[in-house]
C-alpha cells in the first residue's frame, strides 16, 4: 500500500484529511463553504459537500471495496487537503467506528448550535407542512441535539485532539477568529486567509442591497431564504413558533444535562450564547 506522501506525488486518491461530522442545521453548509473558499482546501470528487457515504451501512456490511470506493472520492493534489462534511455522521451510532476504519488519520469537525432553538425551527417547519389533523413527531430532534453523548462516542474512536468542536453562535459573532482557529486545526499553511464574505461580516458592513431586493420577490420562502443566505454569506435568523411551558420544561429536563456534560468536554463552549441554556453558565454559589 502506498504511503500518503506517495499518493500525493502520484495524484492517487486516498482517505480524506478532514471530515465534518455534524450537526445538522447548525450552519455546517455555511462553514464548509467558507473552508472550500481557501485555496488549500478542496472538496470531494464531484464537488458534493455531504456525501452521506456511511448512511446505508446500518443495513449492510462495510467491505474493503466500499472503503476503497470512499477513498476514490478524494483525489490528491500537491499542497492541498481534501474532505467532506455530512451533518449526521456524529448522530448515527454505526458511523464513527466505520469512519475510523476508512479514515483513521482524518481530523473531525463538529459545529453545534443551541439545541432548543433548533427544536423550535424544526417544529415551525413541520407545523407549516402538516396536513390537517396530522400528528407531528419530534422525538428525533431531541435525540439529534443530545450532543454530549455524540461527542463522547466520537472520542471512543478518535483522540480528542483530532476533534474540533465549534459553536455556531461564536462563529457568527467572531467569524475571523473561529475561521483562523479552524485553519490552525487543519494545519494549512496560509492561516491569514479569510473569504471576503467573512471579512465583510467581521467589519460590520451592511448586507448588500441585492439581498434586500431578493426578499421582496415572490419566491417560495425556502428558496428565498437559501438565496438570501448565499448572498449574505452567512445563515440568517429565522422566525420560529413559540413553545408552551410544559414542553419547554420537558426539553430542559432532557437537554440541560447534555449541555452541562458537553461544557465539561469542550471548555471553550459558551453556554451564555445559547439563550435557552444561559442559566447554566451562571457561576455556581459557593457553599458556606
VENJOKA-V529182 format. One record per residue. N is the residue number from 1. RES is the residue in one small letter. PSI is psi as a letter, one per 20 degrees, with the letter a starting at -180 (* if undefined). BURIAL is # if it has 24 or more other C-alpha atoms within 12 Angstrom, else .. D_LAST is the distance of its C-alpha to the last C-alpha in whole Angstrom. Layout:
((N,RES,PSI,BURIAL,D_LAST) (N,RES,PSI,BURIAL,D_LAST))
This chain:
((1,x,p,.,64) (2,x,q,.,64) (3,x,r,.,61) (4,x,h,#,59) (5,x,g,.,61) (6,x,h,.,64) (7,x,h,.,63) (8,x,g,.,62) (9,x,h,.,65) (10,x,i,.,68) (11,x,j,.,66) (12,x,q,.,65) (13,x,r,#,62) (14,x,a,#,59) (15,x,q,#,56) (16,x,q,#,53) (17,x,h,#,51) (18,x,q,#,49) (19,x,p,#,48) (20,x,p,#,46) (21,x,i,#,44) (22,x,r,#,42) (23,x,q,#,41) (24,x,p,#,44) (25,x,j,#,44) (26,x,k,#,41) (27,x,j,#,44) (28,x,h,#,45) (29,x,g,#,49) (30,x,g,#,48) (31,x,h,#,46) (32,x,h,#,49) (33,x,h,#,51) (34,x,h,#,50) (35,x,g,#,50) (36,x,i,#,53) (37,x,i,.,54) (38,x,p,#,54) (39,x,i,#,57) (40,x,j,#,56) (41,x,p,#,54) (42,x,q,#,57) (43,x,r,#,56) (44,x,r,#,58) (45,x,q,.,61) (46,x,j,.,63) (47,x,k,.,60) (48,x,p,.,58) (49,x,g,#,54) (50,x,o,#,53) (51,x,h,#,55) (52,x,k,#,53) (53,x,h,#,55) (54,x,j,#,53) (55,x,g,#,53) (56,x,i,.,56) (57,x,j,.,55) (58,x,i,.,53) (59,x,i,.,56) (60,x,q,.,58) (61,x,q,.,58) (62,x,o,#,57) (63,x,r,.,60) (64,x,h,.,61) (65,x,h,.,63) (66,x,h,.,60) (67,x,g,#,58) (68,x,h,.,61) (69,x,h,.,62) (70,x,g,#,58) (71,x,h,#,59) (72,x,i,#,62) (73,x,i,#,60) (74,x,m,#,59) (75,x,q,#,62) (76,x,q,#,61) (77,x,p,#,62) (78,x,p,.,62) (79,x,j,.,59) (80,x,r,#,57) (81,x,r,#,54) (82,x,q,#,55) (83,x,a,#,52) (84,x,r,#,52) (85,x,o,#,49) (86,x,o,#,49) (87,x,i,#,46) (88,x,j,#,46) (89,x,h,#,46) (90,x,i,#,42) (91,x,g,#,42) (92,x,o,#,45) (93,x,h,#,44) (94,x,i,#,47) (95,x,g,#,47) (96,x,g,#,45) (97,x,h,#,47) (98,x,h,#,50) (99,x,h,#,49) (100,x,h,#,48) (101,x,h,#,52) (102,x,h,#,53) (103,x,m,#,51) (104,x,h,#,49) (105,x,j,#,49) (106,x,q,#,48) (107,x,p,#,45) (108,x,q,#,43) (109,x,p,#,42) (110,x,p,#,40) (111,x,p,#,39) (112,x,q,#,37) (113,x,r,#,36) (114,x,o,#,34) (115,x,h,#,34) (116,x,h,#,34) (117,x,h,#,36) (118,x,h,#,39) (119,x,g,#,39) (120,x,g,#,40) (121,x,g,#,43) (122,x,h,#,44) (123,x,g,#,44) (124,x,g,.,46) (125,x,g,.,48) (126,x,h,.,49) (127,x,g,.,49) (128,x,h,.,52) (129,x,i,.,54) (130,x,p,.,54) (131,x,r,.,57) (132,x,p,.,57) (133,x,j,.,55) (134,x,p,.,54) (135,x,p,.,51) (136,x,p,.,48) (137,x,p,.,46) (138,x,j,.,43) (139,x,h,.,41) (140,x,h,.,43) (141,x,g,#,41) (142,x,g,#,37) (143,x,g,#,38) (144,x,h,#,40) (145,x,j,#,36) (146,x,m,#,34) (147,x,h,#,34) (148,x,g,#,32) (149,x,h,#,34) (150,x,g,#,37) (151,x,g,#,35) (152,x,h,#,34) (153,x,g,#,38) (154,x,h,#,39) (155,x,i,#,37) (156,x,h,.,39) (157,x,i,#,42) (158,x,p,#,42) (159,x,q,.,39) (160,x,h,.,36) (161,x,i,.,38) (162,x,j,#,41) (163,x,p,#,39) (164,x,p,#,38) (165,x,o,#,36) (166,x,q,#,37) (167,x,o,#,35) (168,x,g,#,38) (169,x,h,#,36) (170,x,h,#,35) (171,x,h,#,39) (172,x,g,#,40) (173,x,h,.,38) (174,x,m,.,39) (175,x,h,#,42) (176,x,g,#,43) (177,x,g,.,40) (178,x,h,#,40) (179,x,g,#,43) (180,x,h,#,43) (181,x,g,#,40) (182,x,g,#,43) (183,x,h,#,46) (184,x,h,.,44) (185,x,g,#,43) (186,x,i,#,46) (187,x,k,.,48) (188,x,r,#,50) (189,x,g,.,52) (190,x,n,.,52) (191,x,j,#,48) (192,x,i,.,49) (193,x,q,#,51) (194,x,p,#,50) (195,x,q,#,52) (196,x,h,.,53) (197,x,h,#,51) (198,x,h,#,48) (199,x,g,#,49) (200,x,g,.,50) (201,x,g,#,47) (202,x,h,.,45) (203,x,i,.,47) (204,x,k,.,46) (205,x,q,.,50) (206,x,q,.,51) (207,x,q,.,52) (208,x,q,.,56) (209,x,h,.,58) (210,x,h,.,59) (211,x,g,.,56) (212,x,h,.,56) (213,x,g,.,60) (214,x,h,#,59) (215,x,i,#,57) (216,x,i,.,60) (217,x,q,.,62) (218,x,l,.,63) (219,x,r,.,61) (220,x,q,.,59) (221,x,g,.,55) (222,x,g,.,54) (223,x,g,.,57) (224,x,g,.,56) (225,x,g,#,53) (226,x,g,#,54) (227,x,g,#,56) (228,x,g,#,54) (229,x,h,#,51) (230,x,g,#,54) (231,x,h,#,55) (232,x,h,#,52) (233,x,j,#,51) (234,x,q,#,47) (235,x,q,#,46) (236,x,q,#,46) (237,x,q,.,44) (238,x,q,.,45) (239,x,p,.,45) (240,x,q,.,43) (241,x,q,.,43) (242,x,q,.,40) (243,x,q,.,38) (244,x,q,.,37) (245,x,g,.,34) (246,x,g,.,34) (247,x,g,.,35) (248,x,g,.,33) (249,x,g,.,30) (250,x,h,.,32) (251,x,h,#,32) (252,x,h,#,28) (253,x,h,.,28) (254,x,h,#,30) (255,x,i,#,30) (256,x,g,#,26) (257,x,h,.,25) (258,x,g,#,28) (259,x,g,#,27) (260,x,g,#,24) (261,x,h,.,26) (262,x,g,#,28) (263,x,h,#,26) (264,x,h,.,25) (265,x,h,#,28) (266,x,n,#,29) (267,x,h,.,27) (268,x,i,.,29) (269,x,p,#,29) (270,x,n,#,27) (271,x,i,#,26) (272,x,h,.,26) (273,x,i,#,30) (274,x,o,#,30) (275,x,h,.,30) (276,x,i,#,29) (277,x,j,#,26) (278,x,h,.,25) (279,x,h,.,22) (280,x,i,#,21) (281,x,i,.,21) (282,x,q,.,18) (283,x,q,.,15) (284,x,p,.,12) (285,x,q,.,9) (286,x,p,.,6) (287,x,q,.,4) (288,x,*,.,0))
